[in-house]
């Protein structure tokens, strides 16, 4: 039975982009079990056959329930018991199917040795090279249309982030839940201090935020692995540390009496290097300033977040940083970001100079930028521009006339530097 509102699977095979956007939105936007059931129903309609989604331990997460589609005893048993029957699992182990699923990416047809009315196909679901579940397809009669294997891989790719999230939630370290609750304001500092066995009023405290660079849909799985690795690192190497994910960001809380800025910088480098070695992806890490008392963790987190924004704004540049060492960069970045967000603040200050450069092929704006960045030192600016100092003085006089600028005024010079930085 097919849904008349959806294209038959043969048309889907010819037009691969047709169903993906809607299903992708369903998977990305959905957070509860019912949303996953809706997606599985959509898949079942498209392939015209029953579908089951299981996690990596063959526990049933969702199954299709389309009127008129066939069923059999094995599928009913899996649904009722929330797991693939042991008989099937033993056969899959003995026949090598489990090995194929663990090491392959393609859809597998199960040639079971006993009678079954529904031929079965199983597609492993992976993210970041990690197996997170399985997608079962069944067919009542005949074979699936041409292009089915490609479609199975596409569906597995769409479901991978959601299954990775579920796997992560089931296996997350307890410290991750504590950290999330604490940073969200749901746990008093004194209570967390009891868990960590530290003095909540005096202990040195700092928060480090991490970003891992991975392509979708791998990013969810890579983040989950990063949190697990950080949790192990904290457990083995830190006196009192917690790792977890909050608002899709990865955080590490370090609390130690002897913690200082130098030690924090070493920690940032060590943890980032460890993650890059284990995950084999590029990692950015930024730390807030070291403060005293667990109640300052929220402030340290805010500092870490803003330091990370500065690092992320640099393509191919510095990847590690601490708020205490980046204060001037952070200040300038935040001011410039504000100017870019409100162009009316900078509009008109250099428009005349821009127009003149464009019409007359001059480079007065570059001259102004070099002069300002040389702190008004005419000789130094002239050397950088490879012109005589007198030539530079003439240019400065001329551009000041064109743009109606008072370059002797320090506030004007500061404003111009900010405008140029915001371009």
ABEGO torsion letter per residue (X at the ends): XBBAABBBAAAAAABAAAAAAAAAAAAAABABAAAAAAAAAAAAAAAGBBBBBBBAAGBBABBBBBBGBBBBAAAAAAAAAGBBBAAAAAAAAAAGAAAAAAABABBBBBBBABBBABBBBBBBBBBGGBBAEBBBBBBABEBBBBGAAAAAAAAAAAAAAAAAAAAAAAABBAAAAAAAAAAAGABBAAAAAAAAGBBAAABBBBBBBBBBBBBOAAAAAAAAAAAAAAAAAAAAABABBBBBBBGGBBBBBBBBAABBAAAAAAAAAAAAAAAAAAAGBBBBBBBBBBBBEAAAAAAAAAAAAAAAAAAAABBGBBABBBAAAAAAAAAAAAAAAAAAABAAAABGAAAAAAAAAAAAGBAAAAAAAAAAAAGGBAAAAAAAAGBBAAAAAAAAAAAAAAAGBBAABAAAAAAAAAAAAAX
